[in-house]
Amino acid sequence: MLRFENVSQHYGSFRALNGVNLEARDGELVVLLGANGAGKSSIFLTASGLNRASGGSIRFRNQELVGMKPSQIVELGVVLCPEGRKLFPQMSVLQNLMLGAYVHRGDKAGNQRKLDEVYSLFPILAERSGQAAGSLSGGQQQMVAIARALMGRPQTLLLDEPSLGLAPLVVKQVFEVIQRINRAGTTVLLAEQNAYAALKIAHRAYVIESGRIVMEGAPDALMNNTAVRKAYIGA
């Protein structure tokens, strides 16, 4: 279980997170809804150790993550797939994927098994393993980003806006893959502006506004909530 308890985080004088409490239980697919700037990415950057919490606790299976190095957090099993993909465009698909396995670089056999798994999940990446990542389509680049995160062997996968900028058909494919990852046993915390698609596959959901969790509940309840529909679904 990944649990935030009263977590705050600042960028200088700006408070990005303000007393956040949330959890993703083992095996769940939990969605985090919010507008741009609401704090979704700050939650992920703080959980992964790239930003340090100003206060509160972030625990993963009774291990305190606040103060740990990002590499240590990945080794524990919490892995981030960041917003905007953040690929190395001049490097090949395979090179990008293997960077995801960096903390496990001593386990060559295990990395090969994981590579085979991600190629079975994304067959197009096997076909284009030698191609520069930056030359791929937007949807294929998102596949590389997700696959690279999977190479880190996550027990909990943090997915930050995976559908951003993708065509509707590709969004459908990406969400199907996210469900497959979750059904295979990986806990997923998914930040998404595509509320309708995200709630359709979620077990639970939170709504964040101005760095605070303002609502949580079952997907159906949030889908039928007038304020949520108006703000995030457009109906």
C-alpha positions as CSV (number, residue, x, y, z in Angstrom):
1,M,0.0,0.0,0.0
2,L,1.1,3.5,-0.8
3,R,-0.2,6.0,1.7
4,F,0.0,9.8,2.0
5,E,-0.6,11.2,5.4
6,N,-1.0,15.0,5.7
7,V,1.6,15.7,3.0
8,S,2.6,19.2,2.2
9,Q,5.1,20.4,-0.5
10,H,6.3,23.8,-1.5
11,Y,8.0,25.4,-4.5
12,G,9.6,28.4,-2.7
13,S,6.7,30.3,-1.2
14,F,4.1,28.5,-3.3
15,R,2.3,25.6,-1.6
16,A,1.8,22.9,-4.2
17,L,0.3,20.3,-1.7
18,N,-1.6,21.1,1.4
19,G,-2.3,18.3,3.8
20,V,-2.9,15.6,1.2
21,N,-4.2,12.3,2.5
22,L,-4.7,9.4,0.0
23,E,-3.9,5.8,-0.5
24,A,-3.5,3.2,-3.2
25,R,-4.1,-0.3,-1.7
26,D,-2.4,-3.3,-3.1
27,G,-4.0,-4.4,-6.4
28,E,-6.1,-1.3,-6.9
29,L,-6.3,1.1,-9.8
30,V,-6.8,4.5,-8.2
31,V,-7.5,7.6,-10.3
32,L,-6.5,11.2,-9.3
33,L,-8.6,13.8,-11.1
34,G,-7.8,17.5,-11.2
35,A,-7.2,20.4,-13.5
36,N,-3.8,21.6,-14.7
37,G,-1.9,23.0,-11.7
38,A,-4.1,21.2,-9.1
39,G,-1.2,19.2,-7.7
40,K,-1.4,15.9,-9.4
41,S,2.2,15.9,-10.7
42,S,3.4,17.3,-7.4
43,I,1.9,14.2,-5.7
44,F,3.9,11.9,-8.0
45,L,7.1,13.9,-7.9
46,T,7.0,13.9,-4.1
47,A,6.2,10.1,-3.9
48,S,9.0,9.3,-6.2
49,G,11.6,11.4,-4.3
50,L,12.2,13.9,-7.1
51,N,10.6,16.6,-4.9
52,R,10.9,16.5,-1.1
53,A,7.8,16.8,1.1
54,S,7.7,19.8,3.3
55,G,5.7,17.9,5.9
56,G,3.8,14.7,6.5
57,S,4.5,11.1,5.7
58,I,4.6,9.0,2.6
59,R,4.8,5.3,3.3
60,F,5.0,2.3,1.1
61,R,4.5,-1.0,2.9
62,N,5.6,0.4,6.2
63,Q,8.7,2.1,4.7
64,E,8.9,5.9,5.0
65,L,9.7,7.3,1.5
66,V,10.3,10.9,2.6
67,G,14.0,11.5,2.6
68,M,14.8,8.5,0.4
69,K,16.7,8.9,-2.9
70,P,14.6,8.3,-6.1
71,S,16.7,5.2,-6.9
72,Q,16.0,3.7,-3.5
73,I,12.2,4.3,-4.0
74,V,12.4,2.6,-7.4
75,E,14.2,-0.4,-5.8
76,L,11.4,-0.6,-3.2
77,G,8.9,-0.9,-6.0
78,V,7.4,2.6,-6.6
79,V,8.0,3.7,-10.1
80,L,7.0,6.9,-12.0
81,C,6.0,7.2,-15.6
82,P,6.1,11.0,-15.9
83,E,3.9,13.5,-17.7
84,G,5.3,14.4,-21.1
85,R,7.1,11.0,-21.5
86,K,10.6,12.4,-20.8
87,L,12.3,10.1,-23.3
88,F,15.8,10.4,-24.6
89,P,14.8,11.1,-28.3
90,Q,18.2,10.3,-29.9
91,M,18.6,7.0,-28.1
92,S,17.0,3.9,-29.4
93,V,13.8,2.4,-28.0
94,L,15.8,-0.4,-26.4
95,Q,18.3,2.0,-24.8
96,N,15.4,4.0,-23.3
97,L,13.8,0.8,-22.0
98,M,17.1,-0.4,-20.4
99,L,17.5,2.9,-18.6
100,G,14.3,2.0,-16.8
101,A,16.0,-1.1,-15.5
102,Y,19.1,0.8,-14.2
103,V,18.6,0.0,-10.6
104,H,18.4,-3.7,-11.5
105,R,21.4,-3.6,-13.9
106,G,23.1,-6.4,-12.1
107,D,20.3,-8.8,-12.9
108,K,20.7,-9.3,-16.6
109,A,18.5,-12.4,-16.8
110,G,15.7,-10.7,-14.9
111,N,16.0,-7.7,-17.1
112,Q,15.7,-9.8,-20.2
113,R,12.6,-11.5,-18.8
114,K,11.1,-8.1,-18.1
115,L,12.0,-6.9,-21.5
116,D,10.2,-9.9,-23.0
117,E,7.2,-9.0,-21.0
118,V,7.0,-5.4,-22.1
119,Y,7.6,-6.5,-25.7
120,S,4.6,-8.9,-25.4
121,L,2.6,-6.0,-24.0
122,F,3.8,-3.6,-26.7
123,P,4.7,-5.7,-29.8
124,I,5.4,-2.6,-31.9
125,L,8.3,-1.7,-29.6
126,A,10.0,-5.0,-30.3
127,E,9.7,-4.3,-34.0
128,R,11.2,-0.8,-33.5
129,S,13.7,-1.6,-30.8
130,G,16.6,-0.1,-32.7
131,Q,14.8,3.0,-33.9
132,A,15.4,6.4,-32.3
133,A,12.6,7.0,-29.7
134,G,12.1,10.5,-30.9
135,S,11.2,9.3,-34.4
136,L,8.2,7.4,-33.2
137,S,4.6,8.6,-33.2
138,G,3.2,10.2,-30.0
139,G,1.3,7.1,-29.1
140,Q,4.3,4.9,-29.6
141,Q,6.4,7.2,-27.5
142,Q,3.9,6.9,-24.7
143,M,4.2,3.1,-25.0
144,V,8.0,3.5,-24.6
145,A,7.4,5.7,-21.5
146,I,5.1,3.1,-19.9
147,A,7.3,0.2,-20.9
148,R,10.4,2.0,-19.5
149,A,8.6,2.4,-16.2
150,L,7.7,-1.3,-16.2
151,M,11.3,-2.2,-16.6
152,G,11.8,-0.8,-13.1
153,R,9.6,-3.7,-11.9
154,P,7.0,-1.6,-10.1
155,Q,4.7,-2.9,-7.4
156,T,3.0,0.4,-7.5
157,L,3.1,2.3,-10.8
158,L,2.5,6.1,-10.9
159,L,1.1,7.1,-14.3
160,D,1.0,10.9,-14.9
161,E,-1.3,11.9,-17.7
162,P,-0.6,9.0,-20.1
163,S,-3.4,10.1,-22.5
164,L,-2.2,13.7,-22.9
165,G,-2.0,14.7,-26.5
166,L,-3.0,11.3,-28.0
167,A,-5.7,10.6,-30.6
168,P,-8.9,8.9,-29.2
169,L,-8.1,5.5,-30.7
170,V,-4.6,5.5,-29.1
171,V,-6.1,6.7,-25.8
172,K,-8.4,3.6,-25.9
173,Q,-5.4,1.4,-26.5
174,V,-3.4,3.0,-23.7
175,F,-6.2,2.5,-21.2
176,E,-6.6,-1.1,-22.2
177,V,-2.9,-1.6,-21.5
178,I,-3.2,0.1,-18.1
179,Q,-6.0,-2.3,-17.2
180,R,-3.9,-5.3,-18.2
181,I,-1.0,-4.0,-16.1
182,N,-3.3,-3.7,-13.1
183,R,-5.0,-7.1,-13.6
184,A,-1.5,-8.7,-13.7
185,G,-1.1,-7.5,-10.1
186,T,0.5,-4.1,-10.3
187,T,-1.1,-1.3,-8.2
188,V,-1.7,1.7,-10.3
189,L,-2.1,5.4,-9.3
190,L,-3.3,7.2,-12.4
191,A,-3.5,11.0,-12.8
192,E,-5.8,11.9,-15.6
193,Q,-7.7,14.8,-17.1
194,N,-9.7,12.4,-19.2
195,A,-12.1,11.8,-16.3
196,Y,-14.7,9.7,-18.2
197,A,-12.2,7.2,-19.5
198,A,-10.3,7.0,-16.2
199,L,-13.3,6.5,-14.0
200,K,-14.5,3.7,-16.3
201,I,-11.5,1.6,-15.3
202,A,-10.9,2.7,-11.7
203,H,-11.6,1.0,-8.4
204,R,-11.6,4.3,-6.5
205,A,-10.9,8.0,-7.3
206,Y,-9.8,11.2,-5.7
207,V,-10.4,14.8,-6.8
208,I,-7.6,17.3,-6.1
209,E,-8.0,21.1,-6.2
210,S,-5.4,23.7,-5.3
211,G,-3.2,21.1,-3.6
212,R,-6.0,19.6,-1.5
213,I,-8.0,16.4,-1.8
214,V,-11.6,17.7,-1.9
215,M,-13.5,14.5,-2.8
216,E,-13.0,10.8,-2.9
217,G,-15.2,7.8,-3.6
218,A,-16.3,5.0,-5.9
219,P,-16.1,5.8,-9.6
220,D,-19.8,5.6,-10.2
221,A,-20.5,8.1,-7.4
222,L,-18.0,10.6,-8.8
223,M,-19.3,10.0,-12.3
224,N,-22.8,10.9,-11.2
225,N,-21.7,13.9,-9.1
226,T,-22.9,17.1,-10.7
227,A,-19.8,19.1,-9.7
228,V,-17.4,16.5,-11.0
229,R,-19.3,16.1,-14.2
230,K,-19.4,19.8,-14.8
231,A,-15.7,20.3,-14.0
232,Y,-14.1,17.2,-15.6
233,I,-16.6,15.4,-17.9
234,G,-18.3,18.3,-19.5
235,A,-21.9,17.1,-19.0
